[in-house]
């Protein structure tokens, strides 16, 4: 089995004793979609990045998607609560419990 031992494609990478990740076709397409190839035009399928650079470059929008999804869920919850009528007298009973 072939292992990824580097080197990292990023010049002067300072990370030591780390795992390396292969730039696959999917990773390359993610970089293309995120306009990362403008910054890193030398990326090629089959080359390697250290894990830290891979996460920073290839998976740069990973948490952004989750944050947007959380915001959308919160927005929908607020909209739902705003459209639901509150029965008279029940609202204050809920608050005091």
Buried (B, 14 or more C-beta within 10 A) or exposed (E): EEEEEEEBBBEEBEBEEBBBBEBEEEBBEBBEEBEBBEEBEEBEEEBBBBBBBBEEBBEEBEEEEEEEEEEEEEEEEEEEEEEEEEEEEEEEEEEEE
